Amino acid sequence: MTGTIGQADTGVSHGGVYVNSAGFWPGSFGCIVNLTDLKLLAEAWMNLGSHPADLDASGKVDLADFAVLSAWWMIHCPANWPLK
């Protein structure tokens, strides 16, 4: 044995198409929607105009944005999560 732990060396695997189908989802690595995000949303509450906490891009931070945040609560952030 030269390169594996507990098993004899084998040849290189060739050919085939591989699909990653076990638990991968796009998003920000290590990012969880949590109290930090809720704090940022609360600080921006009822602000008008462009703001990272305007999660539904409606032009204001309101209950609809809270609904988006709560849907992702304690889950990995979706791709391009603006509050991180």
PyMOL Python script that loads the backbone (N, CA, C, O; Angstrom):
from pymol import cmd

cmd.read_pdbstr("""\
ATOM      1  N   MET A   1       0.843  -1.186   0.000  1.00  0.00           N
ATOM      2  CA  MET A   1       0.000   0.000   0.000  1.00  0.00           C
ATOM      3  C   MET A   1       0.883   1.243   0.000  1.00  0.00           C
ATOM      4  O   MET A   1       1.878   1.337   0.719  1.00  0.00           O
ATOM      5  N   THR A   2       0.477   2.184  -0.834  1.00  0.00           N
ATOM      6  CA  THR A   2       1.249   3.417  -0.883  1.00  0.00           C
ATOM      7  C   THR A   2       0.403   4.673  -0.728  1.00  0.00           C
ATOM      8  O   THR A   2       0.913   5.682  -0.243  1.00  0.00           O
ATOM      9  N   GLY A   3      -0.863   4.654  -1.118  1.00  0.00           N
ATOM     10  CA  GLY A   3      -1.610   5.903  -1.108  1.00  0.00           C
ATOM     11  C   GLY A   3      -3.005   5.842  -0.528  1.00  0.00           C
ATOM     12  O   GLY A   3      -3.666   6.876  -0.434  1.00  0.00           O
ATOM     13  N   THR A   4      -3.476   4.679  -0.137  1.00  0.00           N
ATOM     14  CA  THR A   4      -4.827   4.601   0.416  1.00  0.00           C
ATOM     15  C   THR A   4      -4.762   4.076   1.840  1.00  0.00           C
ATOM     16  O   THR A   4      -3.752   3.508   2.256  1.00  0.00           O
ATOM     17  N   ILE A   5      -5.822   4.263   2.567  1.00  0.00           N
ATOM     18  CA  ILE A   5      -5.853   3.817   3.957  1.00  0.00           C
ATOM     19  C   ILE A   5      -6.612   2.496   4.028  1.00  0.00           C
ATOM     20  O   ILE A   5      -7.827   2.464   3.832  1.00  0.00           O
ATOM     21  N   GLY A   6      -5.913   1.431   4.300  1.00  0.00           N
ATOM     22  CA  GLY A   6      -6.542   0.148   4.535  1.00  0.00           C
ATOM     23  C   GLY A   6      -6.951  -0.635   3.304  1.00  0.00           C
ATOM     24  O   GLY A   6      -7.544  -1.705   3.435  1.00  0.00           O
ATOM     25  N   GLN A   7      -6.652  -0.136   2.105  1.00  0.00           N
ATOM     26  CA  GLN A   7      -7.013  -0.863   0.897  1.00  0.00           C
ATOM     27  C   GLN A   7      -5.846  -0.807  -0.079  1.00  0.00           C
ATOM     28  O   GLN A   7      -5.070   0.147  -0.125  1.00  0.00           O
ATOM     29  N   ALA A   8      -5.768  -1.854  -0.836  1.00  0.00           N
ATOM     30  CA  ALA A   8      -4.699  -1.895  -1.840  1.00  0.00           C
ATOM     31  C   ALA A   8      -4.928  -0.826  -2.898  1.00  0.00           C
ATOM     32  O   ALA A   8      -6.063  -0.434  -3.171  1.00  0.00           O
ATOM     33  N   ASP A   9      -3.819  -0.356  -3.496  1.00  0.00           N
ATOM     34  CA  ASP A   9      -3.931   0.643  -4.560  1.00  0.00           C
ATOM     35  C   ASP A   9      -4.692   0.077  -5.745  1.00  0.00           C
ATOM     36  O   ASP A   9      -4.564  -1.105  -6.066  1.00  0.00           O
ATOM     37  N   THR A  10      -5.470   0.906  -6.383  1.00  0.00           N
ATOM     38  CA  THR A  10      -6.211   0.510  -7.574  1.00  0.00           C
ATOM     39  C   THR A  10      -5.865   1.458  -8.704  1.00  0.00           C
ATOM     40  O   THR A  10      -5.228   2.489  -8.494  1.00  0.00           O
ATOM     41  N   GLY A  11      -6.286   1.104  -9.887  1.00  0.00           N
ATOM     42  CA  GLY A  11      -6.049   1.952 -11.047  1.00  0.00           C
ATOM     43  C   GLY A  11      -6.971   3.164 -11.044  1.00  0.00           C
ATOM     44  O   GLY A  11      -7.859   3.297 -10.201  1.00  0.00           O
ATOM     45  N   VAL A  12      -6.736   4.028 -11.996  1.00  0.00           N
ATOM     46  CA  VAL A  12      -7.547   5.232 -12.149  1.00  0.00           C
ATOM     47  C   VAL A  12      -8.887   4.860 -12.759  1.00  0.00           C
ATOM     48  O   VAL A  12      -8.943   4.051 -13.685  1.00  0.00           O
ATOM     49  N   SER A  13      -9.957   5.435 -12.254  1.00  0.00           N
ATOM     50  CA  SER A  13     -11.290   5.201 -12.798  1.00  0.00           C
ATOM     51  C   SER A  13     -11.444   5.969 -14.100  1.00  0.00           C
ATOM     52  O   SER A  13     -11.092   7.147 -14.169  1.00  0.00           O
ATOM     53  N   HIS A  14     -11.956   5.328 -15.114  1.00  0.00           N
ATOM     54  CA  HIS A  14     -12.109   5.958 -16.423  1.00  0.00           C
ATOM     55  C   HIS A  14     -13.559   5.957 -16.866  1.00  0.00           C
ATOM     56  O   HIS A  14     -14.334   5.065 -16.521  1.00  0.00           O
ATOM     57  N   GLY A  15     -13.908   6.975 -17.638  1.00  0.00           N
ATOM     58  CA  GLY A  15     -15.180   6.999 -18.346  1.00  0.00           C
ATOM     59  C   GLY A  15     -16.390   7.283 -17.481  1.00  0.00           C
ATOM     60  O   GLY A  15     -16.324   7.351 -16.254  1.00  0.00           O
ATOM     61  N   GLY A  16     -17.489   7.445 -18.181  1.00  0.00           N
ATOM     62  CA  GLY A  16     -18.756   7.653 -17.498  1.00  0.00           C
ATOM     63  C   GLY A  16     -19.076   9.114 -17.261  1.00  0.00           C
ATOM     64  O   GLY A  16     -18.198   9.976 -17.224  1.00  0.00           O
ATOM     65  N   VAL A  17     -20.346   9.354 -17.103  1.00  0.00           N
ATOM     66  CA  VAL A  17     -20.838  10.681 -16.761  1.00  0.00           C
ATOM     67  C   VAL A  17     -21.301  10.626 -15.320  1.00  0.00           C
ATOM     68  O   VAL A  17     -22.051   9.728 -14.937  1.00  0.00           O
ATOM     69  N   TYR A  18     -20.861  11.572 -14.527  1.00  0.00           N
ATOM     70  CA  TYR A  18     -21.200  11.569 -13.116  1.00  0.00           C
ATOM     71  C   TYR A  18     -22.118  12.740 -12.807  1.00  0.00           C
ATOM     72  O   TYR A  18     -21.904  13.856 -13.280  1.00  0.00           O
ATOM     73  N   VAL A  19     -23.133  12.473 -12.015  1.00  0.00           N
ATOM     74  CA  VAL A  19     -24.097  13.493 -11.621  1.00  0.00           C
ATOM     75  C   VAL A  19     -24.033  13.643 -10.108  1.00  0.00           C
ATOM     76  O   VAL A  19     -24.132  12.659  -9.375  1.00  0.00           O
ATOM     77  N   ASN A  20     -23.868  14.875  -9.646  1.00  0.00           N
ATOM     78  CA  ASN A  20     -23.871  15.139  -8.212  1.00  0.00           C
ATOM     79  C   ASN A  20     -25.323  15.242  -7.763  1.00  0.00           C
ATOM     80  O   ASN A  20     -25.981  16.254  -8.004  1.00  0.00           O
ATOM     81  N   SER A  21     -25.818  14.205  -7.118  1.00  0.00           N
ATOM     82  CA  SER A  21     -27.232  14.186  -6.742  1.00  0.00           C
ATOM     83  C   SER A  21     -27.437  13.986  -5.242  1.00  0.00           C
ATOM     84  O   SER A  21     -28.519  13.590  -4.809  1.00  0.00           O
ATOM     85  N   ALA A  22     -26.419  14.254  -4.465  1.00  0.00           N
ATOM     86  CA  ALA A  22     -26.534  13.968  -3.034  1.00  0.00           C
ATOM     87  C   ALA A  22     -26.310  15.220  -2.188  1.00  0.00           C
ATOM     88  O   ALA A  22     -25.220  15.431  -1.656  1.00  0.00           O
ATOM     89  N   GLY A  23     -27.327  16.033  -2.070  1.00  0.00           N
ATOM     90  CA  GLY A  23     -27.271  17.099  -1.097  1.00  0.00           C
ATOM     91  C   GLY A  23     -26.619  18.394  -1.521  1.00  0.00           C
ATOM     92  O   GLY A  23     -26.322  19.220  -0.658  1.00  0.00           O
ATOM     93  N   PHE A  24     -26.382  18.615  -2.774  1.00  0.00           N
ATOM     94  CA  PHE A  24     -25.786  19.879  -3.204  1.00  0.00           C
ATOM     95  C   PHE A  24     -26.877  20.868  -3.563  1.00  0.00           C
ATOM     96  O   PHE A  24     -27.842  20.511  -4.239  1.00  0.00           O
ATOM     97  N   TRP A  25     -26.737  22.087  -3.126  1.00  0.00           N
ATOM     98  CA  TRP A  25     -27.633  23.151  -3.554  1.00  0.00           C
ATOM     99  C   TRP A  25     -26.815  24.424  -3.702  1.00  0.00           C
ATOM    100  O   TRP A  25     -25.872  24.643  -2.942  1.00  0.00           O
ATOM    101  N   PRO A  26     -27.161  25.266  -4.670  1.00  0.00           N
ATOM    102  CA  PRO A  26     -26.411  26.506  -4.833  1.00  0.00           C
ATOM    103  C   PRO A  26     -26.691  27.444  -3.674  1.00  0.00           C
ATOM    104  O   PRO A  26     -27.804  27.474  -3.149  1.00  0.00           O
ATOM    105  N   GLY A  27     -25.725  28.178  -3.288  1.00  0.00           N
ATOM    106  CA  GLY A  27     -25.887  29.128  -2.196  1.00  0.00           C
ATOM    107  C   GLY A  27     -24.538  29.594  -1.703  1.00  0.00           C
ATOM    108  O   GLY A  27     -23.512  29.305  -2.319  1.00  0.00           O
ATOM    109  N   SER A  28     -24.530  30.295  -0.622  1.00  0.00           N
ATOM    110  CA  SER A  28     -23.302  30.807  -0.051  1.00  0.00           C
ATOM    111  C   SER A  28     -22.786  29.809   0.976  1.00  0.00           C
ATOM    112  O   SER A  28     -23.481  29.483   1.938  1.00  0.00           O
ATOM    113  N   PHE A  29     -21.573  29.327   0.771  1.00  0.00           N
ATOM    114  CA  PHE A  29     -20.993  28.335   1.666  1.00  0.00           C
ATOM    115  C   PHE A  29     -20.867  28.918   3.069  1.00  0.00           C
ATOM    116  O   PHE A  29     -20.333  30.014   3.244  1.00  0.00           O
ATOM    117  N   GLY A  30     -21.347  28.205   4.042  1.00  0.00           N
ATOM    118  CA  GLY A  30     -21.236  28.637   5.420  1.00  0.00           C
ATOM    119  C   GLY A  30     -22.213  29.726   5.820  1.00  0.00           C
ATOM    120  O   GLY A  30     -22.115  30.263   6.923  1.00  0.00           O
ATOM    121  N   CYS A  31     -23.134  30.055   4.967  1.00  0.00           N
ATOM    122  CA  CYS A  31     -24.097  31.125   5.237  1.00  0.00           C
ATOM    123  C   CYS A  31     -25.416  30.505   5.688  1.00  0.00           C
ATOM    124  O   CYS A  31     -26.004  29.695   4.973  1.00  0.00           O
ATOM    125  N   ILE A  32     -25.872  30.887   6.868  1.00  0.00           N
ATOM    126  CA  ILE A  32     -27.155  30.442   7.403  1.00  0.00           C
ATOM    127  C   ILE A  32     -27.989  31.692   7.689  1.00  0.00           C
ATOM    128  O   ILE A  32     -27.477  32.649   8.271  1.00  0.00           O
ATOM    129  N   VAL A  33     -29.244  31.699   7.297  1.00  0.00           N
ATOM    130  CA  VAL A  33     -30.135  32.820   7.607  1.00  0.00           C
ATOM    131  C   VAL A  33     -30.453  32.741   9.095  1.00  0.00           C
ATOM    132  O   VAL A  33     -31.035  31.764   9.565  1.00  0.00           O
ATOM    133  N   ASN A  34     -30.060  33.793   9.840  1.00  0.00           N
ATOM    134  CA  ASN A  34     -30.171  33.732  11.292  1.00  0.00           C
ATOM    135  C   ASN A  34     -30.471  35.108  11.888  1.00  0.00           C
ATOM    136  O   ASN A  34     -30.956  35.999  11.192  1.00  0.00           O
ATOM    137  N   LEU A  35     -30.181  35.273  13.177  1.00  0.00           N
ATOM    138  CA  LEU A  35     -30.480  36.524  13.877  1.00  0.00           C
ATOM    139  C   LEU A  35     -29.752  37.730  13.297  1.00  0.00           C
ATOM    140  O   LEU A  35     -30.265  38.847  13.365  1.00  0.00           O
ATOM    141  N   THR A  36     -28.577  37.528  12.734  1.00  0.00           N
ATOM    142  CA  THR A  36     -27.862  38.638  12.102  1.00  0.00           C
ATOM    143  C   THR A  36     -28.684  39.205  10.955  1.00  0.00           C
ATOM    144  O   THR A  36     -28.789  40.423  10.805  1.00  0.00           O
ATOM    145  N   ASP A  37     -29.262  38.332  10.151  1.00  0.00           N
ATOM    146  CA  ASP A  37     -30.101  38.771   9.034  1.00  0.00           C
ATOM    147  C   ASP A  37     -31.365  39.466   9.541  1.00  0.00           C
ATOM    148  O   ASP A  37     -31.787  40.482   8.989  1.00  0.00           O
ATOM    149  N   LEU A  38     -31.961  38.912  10.590  1.00  0.00           N
ATOM    150  CA  LEU A  38     -33.158  39.526  11.171  1.00  0.00           C
ATOM    151  C   LEU A  38     -32.842  40.919  11.715  1.00  0.00           C
ATOM    152  O   LEU A  38     -33.647  41.840  11.577  1.00  0.00           O
ATOM    153  N   LYS A  39     -31.677  41.068  12.329  1.00  0.00           N
ATOM    154  CA  LYS A  39     -31.256  42.375  12.849  1.00  0.00           C
ATOM    155  C   LYS A  39     -31.130  43.387  11.711  1.00  0.00           C
ATOM    156  O   LYS A  39     -31.605  44.517  11.826  1.00  0.00           O
ATOM    157  N   LEU A  40     -30.488  42.978  10.610  1.00  0.00           N
ATOM    158  CA  LEU A  40     -30.332  43.880   9.463  1.00  0.00           C
ATOM    159  C   LEU A  40     -31.686  44.263   8.876  1.00  0.00           C
ATOM    160  O   LEU A  40     -31.895  45.413   8.491  1.00  0.00           O
ATOM    161  N   LEU A  41     -32.598  43.307   8.806  1.00  0.00           N
ATOM    162  CA  LEU A  41     -33.930  43.608   8.297  1.00  0.00           C
ATOM    163  C   LEU A  41     -34.660  44.569   9.241  1.00  0.00           C
ATOM    164  O   LEU A  41     -35.313  45.509   8.786  1.00  0.00           O
ATOM    165  N   ALA A  42     -34.552  44.336  10.546  1.00  0.00           N
ATOM    166  CA  ALA A  42     -35.221  45.204  11.524  1.00  0.00           C
ATOM    167  C   ALA A  42     -34.674  46.625  11.475  1.00  0.00           C
ATOM    168  O   ALA A  42     -35.430  47.587  11.606  1.00  0.00           O
ATOM    169  N   GLU A  43     -33.365  46.761  11.288  1.00  0.00           N
ATOM    170  CA  GLU A  43     -32.755  48.094  11.206  1.00  0.00           C
ATOM    171  C   GLU A  43     -33.225  48.856   9.972  1.00  0.00           C
ATOM    172  O   GLU A  43     -33.263  50.086   9.973  1.00  0.00           O
ATOM    173  N   ALA A  44     -33.580  48.132   8.932  1.00  0.00           N
ATOM    174  CA  ALA A  44     -34.018  48.767   7.682  1.00  0.00           C
ATOM    175  C   ALA A  44     -35.537  48.835   7.566  1.00  0.00           C
ATOM    176  O   ALA A  44     -36.058  49.276   6.542  1.00  0.00           O
ATOM    177  N   TRP A  45     -36.251  48.404   8.601  1.00  0.00           N
ATOM    178  CA  TRP A  45     -37.711  48.288   8.557  1.00  0.00           C
ATOM    179  C   TRP A  45     -38.365  49.574   8.068  1.00  0.00           C
ATOM    180  O   TRP A  45     -38.081  50.656   8.582  1.00  0.00           O
ATOM    181  N   MET A  46     -39.232  49.455   7.082  1.00  0.00           N
ATOM    182  CA  MET A  46     -40.021  50.524   6.473  1.00  0.00           C
ATOM    183  C   MET A  46     -39.184  51.542   5.688  1.00  0.00           C
ATOM    184  O   MET A  46     -39.689  52.602   5.319  1.00  0.00           O
ATOM    185  N   ASN A  47     -37.909  51.226   5.431  1.00  0.00           N
ATOM    186  CA  ASN A  47     -37.106  52.083   4.556  1.00  0.00           C
ATOM    187  C   ASN A  47     -37.624  51.977   3.133  1.00  0.00           C
ATOM    188  O   ASN A  47     -38.076  50.916   2.702  1.00  0.00           O
ATOM    189  N   LEU A  48     -37.555  53.066   2.423  1.00  0.00           N
ATOM    190  CA  LEU A  48     -37.946  53.094   1.013  1.00  0.00           C
ATOM    191  C   LEU A  48     -36.701  53.142   0.148  1.00  0.00           C
ATOM    192  O   LEU A  48     -35.651  53.611   0.587  1.00  0.00           O
ATOM    193  N   GLY A  49     -36.815  52.664  -1.067  1.00  0.00           N
ATOM    194  CA  GLY A  49     -35.699  52.687  -2.005  1.00  0.00           C
ATOM    195  C   GLY A  49     -34.919  51.388  -1.981  1.00  0.00           C
ATOM    196  O   GLY A  49     -35.315  50.412  -1.344  1.00  0.00           O
ATOM    197  N   SER A  50     -33.814  51.400  -2.683  1.00  0.00           N
ATOM    198  CA  SER A  50     -32.977  50.208  -2.802  1.00  0.00           C
ATOM    199  C   SER A  50     -32.251  49.940  -1.484  1.00  0.00           C
ATOM    200  O   SER A  50     -31.580  50.824  -0.951  1.00  0.00           O
ATOM    201  N   HIS A  51     -32.383  48.746  -0.972  1.00  0.00           N
ATOM    202  CA  HIS A  51     -31.740  48.357   0.282  1.00  0.00           C
ATOM    203  C   HIS A  51     -31.551  46.841   0.263  1.00  0.00           C
ATOM    204  O   HIS A  51     -32.435  46.123  -0.204  1.00  0.00           O
ATOM    205  N   PRO A  52     -30.409  46.333   0.765  1.00  0.00           N
ATOM    206  CA  PRO A  52     -30.204  44.879   0.788  1.00  0.00           C
ATOM    207  C   PRO A  52     -31.312  44.112   1.517  1.00  0.00           C
ATOM    208  O   PRO A  52     -31.575  42.955   1.192  1.00  0.00           O
ATOM    209  N   ALA A  53     -31.956  44.739   2.489  1.00  0.00           N
ATOM    210  CA  ALA A  53     -33.025  44.062   3.232  1.00  0.00           C
ATOM    211  C   ALA A  53     -34.348  44.032   2.475  1.00  0.00           C
ATOM    212  O   ALA A  53     -35.304  43.404   2.932  1.00  0.00           O
ATOM    213  N   ASP A  54     -34.419  44.697   1.332  1.00  0.00           N
ATOM    214  CA  ASP A  54     -35.623  44.644   0.486  1.00  0.00           C
ATOM    215  C   ASP A  54     -35.554  43.353  -0.324  1.00  0.00           C
ATOM    216  O   ASP A  54     -35.230  43.372  -1.511  1.00  0.00           O
ATOM    217  N   LEU A  55     -35.857  42.250   0.319  1.00  0.00           N
ATOM    218  CA  LEU A  55     -35.639  40.921  -0.255  1.00  0.00           C
ATOM    219  C   LEU A  55     -36.563  40.591  -1.414  1.00  0.00           C
ATOM    220  O   LEU A  55     -36.243  39.722  -2.224  1.00  0.00           O
ATOM    221  N   ASP A  56     -37.697  41.264  -1.511  1.00  0.00           N
ATOM    222  CA  ASP A  56     -38.610  41.013  -2.629  1.00  0.00           C
ATOM    223  C   ASP A  56     -38.528  42.106  -3.698  1.00  0.00           C
ATOM    224  O   ASP A  56     -39.322  42.120  -4.638  1.00  0.00           O
ATOM    225  N   ALA A  57     -37.567  43.018  -3.551  1.00  0.00           N
ATOM    226  CA  ALA A  57     -37.314  44.091  -4.532  1.00  0.00           C
ATOM    227  C   ALA A  57     -38.558  44.927  -4.824  1.00  0.00           C
ATOM    228  O   ALA A  57     -38.811  45.292  -5.971  1.00  0.00           O
ATOM    229  N   SER A  58     -39.336  45.229  -3.774  1.00  0.00           N
ATOM    230  CA  SER A  58     -40.556  46.021  -3.948  1.00  0.00           C
ATOM    231  C   SER A  58     -40.319  47.519  -3.777  1.00  0.00           C
ATOM    232  O   SER A  58     -41.203  48.326  -4.063  1.00  0.00           O
ATOM    233  N   GLY A  59     -39.132  47.888  -3.313  1.00  0.00           N
ATOM    234  CA  GLY A  59     -38.841  49.294  -3.084  1.00  0.00           C
ATOM    235  C   GLY A  59     -39.038  49.727  -1.644  1.00  0.00           C
ATOM    236  O   GLY A  59     -38.846  50.899  -1.318  1.00  0.00           O
ATOM    237  N   LYS A  60     -39.420  48.797  -0.776  1.00  0.00           N
ATOM    238  CA  LYS A  60     -39.541  49.097   0.652  1.00  0.00           C
ATOM    239  C   LYS A  60     -39.310  47.821   1.458  1.00  0.00           C
ATOM    240  O   LYS A  60     -39.545  46.712   0.977  1.00  0.00           O
ATOM    241  N   VAL A  61     -38.847  48.001   2.685  1.00  0.00           N
ATOM    242  CA  VAL A  61     -38.612  46.869   3.580  1.00  0.00           C
ATOM    243  C   VAL A  61     -39.848  46.732   4.465  1.00  0.00           C
ATOM    244  O   VAL A  61     -40.146  47.608   5.276  1.00  0.00           O
ATOM    245  N   ASP A  62     -40.556  45.624   4.298  1.00  0.00           N
ATOM    246  CA  ASP A  62     -41.834  45.462   4.988  1.00  0.00           C
ATOM    247  C   ASP A  62     -42.095  43.993   5.320  1.00  0.00           C
ATOM    248  O   ASP A  62     -41.180  43.170   5.301  1.00  0.00           O
ATOM    249  N   LEU A  63     -43.337  43.679   5.619  1.00  0.00           N
ATOM    250  CA  LEU A  63     -43.721  42.330   6.020  1.00  0.00           C
ATOM    251  C   LEU A  63     -43.448  41.289   4.931  1.00  0.00           C
ATOM    252  O   LEU A  63     -43.159  40.133   5.240  1.00  0.00           O
ATOM    253  N   ALA A  64     -43.538  41.685   3.679  1.00  0.00           N
ATOM    254  CA  ALA A  64     -43.240  40.749   2.586  1.00  0.00           C
ATOM    255  C   ALA A  64     -41.775  40.310   2.643  1.00  0.00           C
ATOM    256  O   ALA A  64     -41.464  39.151   2.366  1.00  0.00           O
ATOM    257  N   ASP A  65     -40.880  41.223   2.999  1.00  0.00           N
ATOM    258  CA  ASP A  65     -39.461  40.877   3.132  1.00  0.00           C
ATOM    259  C   ASP A  65     -39.241  39.970   4.343  1.00  0.00           C
ATOM    260  O   ASP A  65     -38.418  39.055   4.300  1.00  0.00           O
ATOM    261  N   PHE A  66     -39.975  40.228   5.413  1.00  0.00           N
ATOM    262  CA  PHE A  66     -39.910  39.354   6.582  1.00  0.00           C
ATOM    263  C   PHE A  66     -40.363  37.941   6.215  1.00  0.00           C
ATOM    264  O   PHE A  66     -39.804  36.963   6.711  1.00  0.00           O
ATOM    265  N   ALA A  67     -41.364  37.828   5.357  1.00  0.00           N
ATOM    266  CA  ALA A  67     -41.844  36.514   4.912  1.00  0.00           C
ATOM    267  C   ALA A  67     -40.757  35.772   4.139  1.00  0.00           C
ATOM    268  O   ALA A  67     -40.585  34.565   4.307  1.00  0.00           O
ATOM    269  N   VAL A  68     -40.024  36.494   3.293  1.00  0.00           N
ATOM    270  CA  VAL A  68     -38.918  35.869   2.548  1.00  0.00           C
ATOM    271  C   VAL A  68     -37.858  35.387   3.529  1.00  0.00           C
ATOM    272  O   VAL A  68     -37.395  34.250   3.442  1.00  0.00           O
ATOM    273  N   LEU A  69     -37.475  36.256   4.466  1.00  0.00           N
ATOM    274  CA  LEU A  69     -36.463  35.887   5.453  1.00  0.00           C
ATOM    275  C   LEU A  69     -36.917  34.675   6.264  1.00  0.00           C
ATOM    276  O   LEU A  69     -36.130  33.756   6.495  1.00  0.00           O
ATOM    277  N   SER A  70     -38.163  34.665   6.692  1.00  0.00           N
ATOM    278  CA  SER A  70     -38.645  33.555   7.519  1.00  0.00           C
ATOM    279  C   SER A  70     -38.711  32.240   6.741  1.00  0.00           C
ATOM    280  O   SER A  70     -38.575  31.168   7.331  1.00  0.00           O
ATOM    281  N   ALA A  71     -38.917  32.310   5.437  1.00  0.00           N
ATOM    282  CA  ALA A  71     -38.933  31.087   4.622  1.00  0.00           C
ATOM    283  C   ALA A  71     -37.557  30.426   4.577  1.00  0.00           C
ATOM    284  O   ALA A  71     -37.457  29.212   4.399  1.00  0.00           O
ATOM    285  N   TRP A  72     -36.499  31.219   4.736  1.00  0.00           N
ATOM    286  CA  TRP A  72     -35.131  30.702   4.712  1.00  0.00           C
ATOM    287  C   TRP A  72     -34.540  30.567   6.114  1.00  0.00           C
ATOM    288  O   TRP A  72     -33.363  30.233   6.250  1.00  0.00           O
ATOM    289  N   TRP A  73     -35.319  30.815   7.145  1.00  0.00           N
ATOM    290  CA  TRP A  73     -34.828  30.853   8.523  1.00  0.00           C
ATOM    291  C   TRP A  73     -34.098  29.569   8.904  1.00  0.00           C
ATOM    292  O   TRP A  73     -34.641  28.472   8.777  1.00  0.00           O
ATOM    293  N   MET A  74     -32.873  29.719   9.370  1.00  0.00           N
ATOM    294  CA  MET A  74     -31.995  28.640   9.820  1.00  0.00           C
ATOM    295  C   MET A  74     -31.707  27.609   8.729  1.00  0.00           C
ATOM    296  O   MET A  74     -31.447  26.441   9.018  1.00  0.00           O
ATOM    297  N   ILE A  75     -31.756  28.049   7.489  1.00  0.00           N
ATOM    298  CA  ILE A  75     -31.415  27.226   6.329  1.00  0.00           C
ATOM    299  C   ILE A  75     -30.256  27.928   5.630  1.00  0.00           C
ATOM    300  O   ILE A  75     -30.045  29.126   5.820  1.00  0.00           O
ATOM    301  N   HIS A  76     -29.513  27.191   4.831  1.00  0.00           N
ATOM    302  CA  HIS A  76     -28.435  27.813   4.053  1.00  0.00           C
ATOM    303  C   HIS A  76     -28.995  28.942   3.206  1.00  0.00           C
ATOM    304  O   HIS A  76     -30.064  28.820   2.609  1.00  0.00           O
ATOM    305  N   CYS A  77     -28.256  30.041   3.164  1.00  0.00           N
ATOM    306  CA  CYS A  77     -28.681  31.203   2.377  1.00  0.00           C
ATOM    307  C   CYS A  77     -28.839  30.826   0.910  1.00  0.00           C
ATOM    308  O   CYS A  77     -28.035  30.057   0.383  1.00  0.00           O
ATOM    309  N   PRO A  78     -29.852  31.349   0.249  1.00  0.00           N
ATOM    310  CA  PRO A  78     -29.957  31.116  -1.190  1.00  0.00           C
ATOM    311  C   PRO A  78     -28.834  31.854  -1.917  1.00  0.00           C
ATOM    312  O   PRO A  78     -28.190  32.737  -1.352  1.00  0.00           O
ATOM    313  N   ALA A  79     -28.611  31.484  -3.162  1.00  0.00           N
ATOM    314  CA  ALA A  79     -27.583  32.154  -3.959  1.00  0.00           C
ATOM    315  C   ALA A  79     -27.865  33.650  -3.997  1.00  0.00           C
ATOM    316  O   ALA A  79     -29.016  34.070  -4.107  1.00  0.00           O
ATOM    317  N   ASN A  80     -26.820  34.440  -3.907  1.00  0.00           N
ATOM    318  CA  ASN A  80     -26.897  35.907  -3.946  1.00  0.00           C
ATOM    319  C   ASN A  80     -27.710  36.496  -2.801  1.00  0.00           C
ATOM    320  O   ASN A  80     -28.373  37.517  -2.987  1.00  0.00           O
ATOM    321  N   TRP A  81     -27.678  35.891  -1.640  1.00  0.00           N
ATOM    322  CA  TRP A  81     -28.386  36.416  -0.465  1.00  0.00           C
ATOM    323  C   TRP A  81     -27.819  37.796  -0.142  1.00  0.00           C
ATOM    324  O   TRP A  81     -26.633  37.905   0.169  1.00  0.00           O
ATOM    325  N   PRO A  82     -28.630  38.851  -0.207  1.00  0.00           N
ATOM    326  CA  PRO A  82     -28.105  40.214  -0.098  1.00  0.00           C
ATOM    327  C   PRO A  82     -27.724  40.653   1.315  1.00  0.00           C
ATOM    328  O   PRO A  82     -27.052  41.673   1.469  1.00  0.00           O
ATOM    329  N   LEU A  83     -28.126  39.922   2.343  1.00  0.00           N
ATOM    330  CA  LEU A  83     -27.854  40.371   3.708  1.00  0.00           C
ATOM    331  C   LEU A  83     -26.517  39.901   4.256  1.00  0.00           C
ATOM    332  O   LEU A  83     -26.200  40.191   5.410  1.00  0.00           O
ATOM    333  N   LYS A  84     -25.728  39.191   3.474  1.00  0.00           N
ATOM    334  CA  LYS A  84     -24.414  38.736   3.951  1.00  0.00           C
ATOM    335  C   LYS A  84     -23.314  39.524   3.321  1.00  0.00           C
ATOM    336  O   LYS A  84     -22.140  39.281   3.602  1.00  0.00           O
TER     337      LYS A  84
END
""", "prot")
cmd.dss("prot")
cmd.show_as("cartoon", "prot")
cmd.util.cbc("prot")
cmd.orient("prot")
